[in-house]
Amino acid sequence: AQRVTQPEKLLSVFKGAPVELKCNYSYSGSPELFWYVQYSRQRLQLLLRHISRESIKGFTADLNKGETSFHLKKPFAQEEDSAMYYCALRPTSGSRLTFGEGTQLTVNP
Amino acid sequence: NAGVMQNPRHLVRRRGQEARLRCSPMKGHSHVYWYRQLPEEGLKFMVYLQKENIIDESGMPKERFSAEFPKEGPSILRIQQVVRGDSAAYFCASSRAGGDNEQFFGPGTRLTVL
């Protein structure tokens, strides 16, 4: 069975501070990992996926298979980053996504 | 392209009634996924459909829930004899194909059972 854990329900930082949203997963095979974001009153949208290895809006995430983690990082948080962030996993042989419970990020001025 | 459309956005039902949630995928998308989000929880997969086929329904409750995606028209998630525990946000996503194609999400339908 696959499982995604986001240990922090709430995370609050000041503008300009570094931010790290934690994500750990359990899966017996080689999964694909994603970060989705939901801004206030908007729909859920893909932020980044580990296979693309790109930085989106200053965010990066590295898949660490040894620690089974996929933490999301940004060196300098902005107020517009305030949103709900979900980590998700998809088996390489399937289509269904397994989501974590989400972390509400608040960036204070 | 208007994106994935869901209606209604809000639905109130009394216990024992039926709820029908509709999802129109993005243009050119033939794969639809339904997820449910209970209060204070993450999204949980329910069912994956292609046109006229159910591909994976391993997340669907065994009773009262059904889903379809006909050749013409939207995908429908149907909940019969709703109970208070069915109160949740139901999200639909669509993709161009299965596998590693990106899933695009709709705005969700919030079901409240009185």
Interface residues (C-beta under 8 A of the other chain):
Chain A: V4 Q6 E32 Y36 R43 L44 Q45 L46 I51 Y86 R90 G94 S95 R96 L97 T98 F99 G100 E101 G102
Chain B: G3 V4 H31 Y33 Y35 E40 E41 G42 L43 K44 F45 Y48 I55 D56 S58 G59 F91 S95 G98 G99 D100 E102 Q103 F104 F105 G106 P107 G108
